[in-house]
Amino acid sequence: MSLVRRTLSLLRGASDGVAPGQVLVSRSTDVFENLALEQWLDSSSSPGARRLLLWRNRPAVVIGRHQNPWAECDLAAARRRGVALARRRSGGGAVYHDLGNLNVTFLAPREAYDRRRNLSVVTGALRRARPGLDVLATERLDVVLNGSFKISGSASRLSRTPPYHHCTLLHSADRSAPPPVLRPSCPGIHSNATPSVPSPVANLLDHDPTLQWDELLEALVQQYNAEFGYDAVMAPVDPADELAFPGVGQLAAELRGWDWTFGRTPKFSVQSVLDLRDATATSCSARLRVEVKAGLVQSCELDVPSHWLPGGAERRAGRRAGRGPVLPGSGAAAAVAVVMRAESGERRRRLHHLGDALVSAIG
């Protein structure tokens, strides 16, 4: 039987209303495809169906539904490193994904939704694989190792469709990668968006180098079956397969889009001080104030001392950096570039420095 026919057969297995306890393993490492598959399974679940989805991604920063990407991710650093940015449908904080991080999604009917029971599957699987591991689910619904190191964090999606609960599980993630990207894009961001709560983390492999990836997956499946009374086996699925998952490509496209990733950001402001210098090392400060709503600059004020930009250039820069459908960072810098065309000599050099300072401050 082909993979497509086998997948369709599995997904239709709940047509009699009996929860089949399917265990699906994504063959993709694309964060948008995997998040789209998760959403598709959530919205297409048969009554009473319970499923377990296992997936992992190439390097990506994944923020919560109600978070601010500029506050949670250094966007310029992420672009330089080839790290994707995705906004998931669930709440919670920002996390860094790579191929050493396992994502586990529990899909169940609303009446069977139980995050603590789900986490007992995770902790039970770890004890099954390595009885000596000291793992515990906390009140915050994290899983910690040795009482202090976070190896798993949770988030949930509660809506009119059946709810789902997903968590990470750090097996062998690159722990040197998150610090350069899991930090604000610029200083001075003021926002009411959900903030992330940093925690000390560890990899399972740091504490038991013998624990293999496939062994971890098998332990999870065995514990899932034991907890819920199933006899499921891992079934590989391709989240880009439109025949098996009709409409999943459109869901992935929406998740990749600017409107979802940036346009859903709660309104915020940026208030920053720019350090300005000229060829003689004379320095002064400029003040930048930006108001952003739905990812678009509503107003941008740049106050530059008149002695640093004589001749009215500072007033023209302030006027032109007013409003527009742009990301915070490009509006004021673009306005400075326009003013530069009419300037020469020292004023042009100072305007060039001002533009560099803006890009450096806001990205």
N, C-alpha and C positions, 0 to 999 in steps of 0.2 A: 504494500500500500504506500502511495506517495506521501510526502510530508504534508502537502496541502490537504489530501483526503483524510489523513490521520488526524490533523488538527481540527478539521471541520467535524469529524466524528466525535472527537473529545468535547468540543465546545457545545455540541448538540446533545451531549450525554445527559443533561439535566432536564430534558423535555418532559419527563414524567413527574417532575416536581421533587424528586429525591436528590438531596445534596450529594454530588459525586466526589467531592474532596479532591478536585484536580490539582496537580502540581505542574505548573508551566515554567519553563526555563527559557528566557529570551536568548535568541542567537545574535541579537544586535548589541552593539556597545555605543550606540548613538543615544544621547540623553533625551532628545526630543522624540525619537521613535519609541523609546521605552516608556516615557511619561504618557505618550499618546496611547500606547497599548494598555497601560494601567487604566486610563480614563475610559477606553473602549470597553474593557472588561467590566468596569464598574457600571457603566450605563447599559450594558447588554446582558447583565446577569439574569439567568432564569430564576424564578421564585424558589427560594430555599437553597440556592446554589452557594457553596463555599469553595473558594479557590485560594491557592497559594502561588504567588508569582515571584520568581527569583531572577534578578537582573543586575547588571553592572555596566558602568559607562567608562568611556575614555575621559580624560581630565575635563572636569566641568565644575563650575560653581552653581549650586542649585539653591535659590532663595525661596522663602515662603510666600504664599499668596499675598500677604499684606505687608511685604517688606519693601524697602527702598534700595534698588540696585546700586546707586551711587554711594549709599552709606555702608553697604555690606561688601562691596567688591571694588577693588582697584581695577577699573575697566581697562585702563591703558596697559597695566601689567598683565592682565588676562589676555589681551589681544597679542601682546608681544610673545607670550608663552603658548599661544594656541589653545587657551582654555576657554571652553564654551561657557556662556551664561544662560541659565534657564530659570524661569519662574514656574514653580509647580502649582498644582491646584489646591494642595493642602496648606495649612498654616505652618507655624513654627519658624525656626531660624535657618540661617544660611549654613550650608555644608559643602565640603569639597569632596567630589567623587573622582575616583580613578579605578583602574582595573583591580586594585587590591581591596576595594570596598564592595561588599555584597549588600544589595538592597533587597529587602524582603517585604512583600506586600500581602496582607491578609484581607481578602474580600469575603464578606459574609452578609447574610440578611440582617436587617436592622435589629431584630429581636435577639440575634446571636452575637451582636457586636460587643466584644469584651477585650480591651487592650491588654489588661493584665494577664488574661489567659493566653493571649497571643505571645506576650513576652515570656511566659512560662515555657512556651515551645522553644524559644531562642535559648534561654538559660538551660533548659533540660537537654537540648541538643548539644550544647557545649559540654555539659557534664557527661553526657553519653559518650562524646568523642574523647574527652580527657577528664576523667573523674577528679583529677587533682586541681582543676581550675576553680578558683574562688570567684564566682560570678553572682551578681545580685541585681534584681530590678528595683529601681529606686521609686520614691514617691513622684518624682518628675517624669517617670516612665523612661528613664535612661537605663542602660545596663552597664554596670561598673565592674571592673576587674580589680581584685585585691583591695576592695573597699574605697578606691579613690580614682582609678583611671577609667575614663569613659570609653567604652568600645562600641556603644550603640546609642543612637538617639531616635526618638519617635516623632511622627507627625500624623495628623488625621484629616480626613475629608468627610464632613457631615453635610448632607444636602438632601434634596428630594429623592435622589437615587440612593440605592443601598450604600451605606458608609464603607469606607476602607481605612485601614491603619497600615502605615508602612514604617519601616525602621532601617537604619544602616547597621552594618556589622563590619568592623575594621579587622580585616585579616592580615593584609600586608600592604597597606596604603603608603604612599610616599609622604611621610610626615614633614619633609622639608618644603613641600610644594605649597601648602595652604597659607603660611604666614605672608608671603609676598602678594597674594591675591585676596585673602580674606581680611581686608582692611578698607577704610573709606577711600573713595577716589580723590577726595579733596578735604581739607580741614574746614571747619565752620559750618557743617550741615546741621540744620535744626529741623527735626521731623517728629511726627507722632506715629510713624510707622513702627511695626513690631521690631524691636531690636533683638539681635542674637545675644546669647549668653555664653561666653567662652568657657571651656572646661579643659582640664588636663586630659589628654587622650593617650591611648596606647593601641598597638596592634596585637592581635592574638599571637602572631608569629614571634613577637618580641619575647613573649613569655613561654612559648612552646614552639620552637623552630621546626618540630616534626609534623605539625598539623597541616596537612595538605588541603588545597582548595576543594578538590573533589570529595575528600573525606568530610569536610565541613558541610557541603551540600547534602551528602548522603545522610549525615546525622540529623540535619534539619527535616528531611523528608521522613525519616524513621520516627522522629519525635512528633511531627505533625500527625502522622498516621496513628501513633499511640494515643495522642491527646484527644483526637476527634473520632477515633474508631474507623479509620479508612485503611485501604490497602493500595494507595496510589503509588505510581511510579513517575519519575521525572519525564515530562514530554517537552521536547524542544519546539519552540514556535518562532516564526519570523514576523516581527511586528510591522514589517514593510509589505506584508502579503495582503493585498486588497481583496483577494478571493476569500481568504480565511477571515479577514477582519474588514468588512466593507466600511469605507469612510475613514479608516484610521489615518490615511495620508493627509486628509484635510485637518484632522485633529493635530497632527504633527506640524503642519504648516502654520496653524494658529499659534502653537506654542513657540515656534521659531520667530514669529512676527514681532515687529517693533511695538505694535499696539498692546500686545499682551505683556511683553517683557518690560517695557518702559512706560507705556501709556497708562498702565494700571497702578502706577506709583502714587501713593497718597501725597498730597501737596506738601511742599517743603521749601525751605529757604537756605541760601548759602550766604554767610557773612564772613568775609576773609580780608586779611591785610596783606598787601603785596609789597615786597621789598624791592625798591627801584634803585638802580645805580647807573651812572654815566661813565664816560671814558676817563674822567678824572677821579673815579671812585667815590664821587659825591653820592650820598644815599638819602632817600626819603621813603615815605610809606604812602601807598594809595589804598583806598578802601573800596571793596567790591561788595555789592548787595544784589542778590539775585532771588527772585520769587518764581517758583516752578509749580505748575499744576498740570496733572496728567502727563508729565514728562516734557511739557513745553514751557519755555521761558515766557512768563507773563510780564515781568519787568526786570530791568538790569541797570543798576546805577554804579558808575565808576567815578569816584572822586579822586582826582589827581591834583596835587598842589600846583598852583599857577606858576610858581617860580621854576618848577621842573619842566613844564611844557608851556613856555610863553607863547603869546600870540593867539590864544583862543583855541588851540588844538584840544585842550582838555575838555572844553565845553562841547566841541563837536563830537568827541568820543562819547561823552555822556549821552548826548541826544541820540546818536545812531545805535547805541546799545539798548534800545528801549524794549521792543516786543518782537515776537516772531515764533514760528513753529520750528524751534531748533532745540537741540540738547543744551543743557547748561554748560557753557564752556566755549561754544562756537559763536554765540551771539556777540559778546563783547569783543572777542578776538577778531571777528570779521569786521566789526565796526572800526577797530583800530587800523586794520589793513586798508580800509577805504580811505581813512584820513591820511594814511602814509603816502598815498599817491600824490597828494597835493603838497607834500613837505619835502625838504631836502636838508642836507647838512646834519648838524647836531640834533635838531628836532626829529628828523627822520630816524636817526640812530636810536634816540630815546623811545620813540614810538615802537620801533622794532623790539626793543628790550621789554616794553610794556606788553606787547603781544605775546612774547615768550613767557613773561611772568603769568599772564592769564592762562595760557595753555598749561603751564606747569602747575598752576594752582587748581584748575578745574578740570583739565583733561579734554 
